[in-house]
Structure formats: structure tokens, C-alpha cells
């Protein structure tokens, strides 16, 4: 069972699509959000959850005090599940805003005009490095100056290729899953 780990909606059960997604485990989300909160990166943040699936990452951020979360999911079945989860979490939180966008990630990024403080990129494990690099390139203009991007991939996939404008901060392995913390690169101004 997938659930919200902590915050205003803590312990709320989340629905999970019956196929085609790979939810981030509770253990990994708990560790990730502990680190994000200790770095003061969640409260008040504008969050983007790409390849959202059930929406667990973006909705965990809402539960812990993020101002808003945009959940982007192309699969109609998964987007429907994310919408149900978003309604349940925002009802419990009474303050955060969660919107589900039924769109391909790259199309959403090309059309978006808002910026984000915290971005979760959790693509299907079979998404190749070249496709992920395109997504990260499209993401750069959507980031605030102090934004953090967390990319989750299979450990065997290796580090993502970063476009100009992004730099890797740290890596954390959880068995067959690895998370890369990525930020805007310091400019030479």
C-alpha cells in the first residue's frame, strides 16, 4: 500500500494505477523528504511532479507544506488515479493546491509559463538517457534560481546527462533505485 508518509495528510492511503507505473517506495520517499525538509526545500514551494503516476511525490510535498504541485501524467488511467489522490490530499491539507495535467512531459514543459522551486523527475525505467536529456533541457527555463530537481532512475541506468544550466549536487542509492539531486548551475556573471 502506498500512503502519504507525513504532514497534514500523513498516513492517508493513495490509490496506485494497476499497471504501467512504478511508485516510489514509502521508505525512499521518507528518506528523500527527510533530507528535503532538513534543507528547508518543501514549505511554500511550487512543486512539479513529472511522470507523476499516482502523484505520490508531489502530493507528499503538498502534505508537508508545499504551496502548490503540478502533476504531469500522460497515461489516462494513471492521471485519473492521480486526480483522485489529489482531491483526497488537498481535502486533508486544506491549503495546498494540486493540479493534474494530462499531457506528455515534454509537451507540458514546452507550453508551461510558470516556474518551480522543487521538481521530481521519475520517468519510466525504460526511458533512455537521450530522451531524459531532452526533458531536462526543456525544464531549465521552468526553474527558479534556487530550484532543486530530483531525478529518480534505475541504478543500472547511470547518471543522467545534464544539459547546460544544470549541475549535479549529490547522489543517493536505494538498492536498484538512485536519486540525483540537481540544481541550476552557477553562472559566471
C-alpha positions in Angstrom: 0.0 0.0 0.0 1.2 3.5 -0.9 0.5 6.2 1.5 1.4 9.8 2.4 4.2 9.5 4.9 3.9 12.7 7.0 2.4 16.1 7.2 -1.3 17.2 7.3 -2.4 14.2 5.2 0.0 11.8 6.9 -1.0 8.1 6.7 -3.6 8.8 4.0 -3.7 5.8 1.6 -3.1 6.6 -2.0 -4.5 4.7 -5.0 -1.9 3.3 -7.4 -2.5 2.7 -11.1 -3.0 -1.1 -11.8 -0.2 -1.1 -14.4 2.4 0.9 -16.2 3.8 2.8 -13.2 6.5 2.1 -10.6 5.6 4.1 -7.4 8.5 5.3 -5.3 8.5 3.2 -2.2 7.5 4.6 1.2 11.0 4.1 2.5 12.6 6.0 -0.3 10.0 8.9 -0.1 10.5 9.1 3.7 14.3 9.4 3.3 14.0 11.8 0.4 11.5 14.1 2.2 13.5 14.0 5.4 16.5 15.4 3.5 14.4 17.9 1.6 12.8 19.2 4.8 16.1 19.4 6.7 17.3 21.6 3.8 14.1 23.7 4.1 13.1 23.0 0.5 9.4 22.0 0.9 7.3 24.5 2.8 5.9 27.1 0.5 7.4 25.5 -2.6 6.0 25.4 -6.1 6.4 21.7 -7.0 6.4 20.0 -10.4 6.0 16.2 -10.4 6.9 14.9 -13.9 5.8 11.3 -14.9 3.6 11.6 -11.8 1.9 8.2 -11.9 -0.2 8.2 -8.7 1.2 11.6 -7.8 2.8 10.4 -4.6 5.8 12.6 -4.7 4.0 15.9 -5.5 1.2 15.0 -3.0 3.7 14.2 -0.3 5.1 17.7 -0.8 1.6 19.2 -0.5 1.1 17.3 2.7 4.3 18.7 4.1 3.5 22.3 3.3 4.3 23.0 -0.4 2.1 25.8 -1.7 1.2 24.0 -5.0 2.0 21.0 -7.1 1.5 20.4 -10.8 1.4 16.6 -11.5 2.1 15.7 -15.1 1.0 12.3 -16.4 0.3 11.2 -19.9 -1.5 7.9 -19.2 -5.2 8.4 -18.9 -5.6 5.7 -16.3 -2.7 7.0 -14.1 -3.9 10.6 -14.5 -7.3 9.6 -13.2 -5.8 7.9 -10.2 -3.6 11.0 -9.6 -6.7 13.2 -9.8 -8.5 11.1 -7.1 -5.4 11.2 -4.9 -5.0 14.9 -5.4 -8.6 15.5 -4.3 -8.1 13.4 -1.1 -4.8 15.0 -0.2 -5.9 18.6 -0.8 -9.1 18.0 1.2 -7.0 16.7 4.2 -4.5 19.6 3.9 -6.9 22.5 3.3 -4.4 24.9 1.8 -2.2 23.3 -0.8 -3.2 23.2 -4.4 -2.6 20.2 -6.6 -3.4 20.1 -10.3 -3.1 17.1 -12.6 -2.1 17.8 -16.2 -3.0 15.0 -18.7 -0.1 15.6 -21.0 3.2 14.3 -22.2 6.0 15.7 -20.1 7.9 17.4 -22.9 4.7 18.9 -24.3 3.8 20.3 -20.9 7.2 21.8 -20.4 7.1 23.4 -23.9 3.8 25.1 -23.1 4.3 25.9 -19.4 4.9 29.5 -18.3 5.3 29.1 -14.6 8.5 28.3 -12.6 9.1 25.8 -9.9 11.2 25.5 -6.8 11.2 21.7 -6.5 10.9 19.3 -9.4 10.6 15.5 -9.2 11.5 13.6 -12.4 10.6 9.9 -12.1 10.5 8.6 -15.6 9.8 5.0 -16.6 12.9 3.0 -16.2 12.9 2.2 -19.9 13.2 6.0 -20.8 16.6 6.3 -22.5 19.2 8.8 -21.5 18.8 10.9 -24.7 15.0 11.3 -24.0 15.7 12.3 -20.4 18.3 14.8 -21.5 15.7 16.5 -23.8 13.3 16.7 -20.8 15.9 18.2 -18.6 16.8 20.7 -21.3 13.2 21.8 -21.5 13.0 22.0 -17.7 15.8 24.5 -17.3 13.8 27.7 -18.1 11.0 26.5 -15.8 13.3 26.6 -12.7 13.6 29.3 -10.2 17.2 30.4 -9.4 17.4 28.2 -6.3 15.4 25.3 -7.6 16.2 21.7 -6.9 15.5 18.8 -9.3 15.4 15.3 -8.0 15.8 12.6 -10.8 14.9 9.0 -9.9 16.1 6.2 -12.1 17.2 2.6 -12.1 20.8 2.5 -10.7 21.8 0.5 -13.7 20.8 3.4 -16.0 23.7 5.6 -14.7 23.7 9.3 -14.1 21.5 11.4 -16.3 23.3 13.5 -19.0 22.8 17.1 -17.8 22.3 20.0 -20.2 23.9 23.4 -19.9 22.4 25.2 -17.0 22.2 22.2 -14.6 24.8 20.6 -12.3 24.7 17.5 -10.1 24.8 18.1 -6.3 24.6 14.7 -4.8 23.6 11.1 -5.5 21.8 8.6 -3.1 21.3 4.9 -3.9 18.4 2.9 -2.6 19.0 -0.7 -3.9 18.1 -0.7 -7.6 16.9 3.0 -7.4 19.2 6.0 -7.4 18.2 9.6 -6.9 20.3 12.5 -8.3 19.9 16.0 -6.7 20.4 18.6 -9.5 20.4 22.4 -9.3 20.8 25.3 -11.7 24.5 25.7 -12.5 26.2 28.8 -11.0 26.6 31.4 -13.7 29.8 33.2 -14.5 28.3 36.7 -14.2 
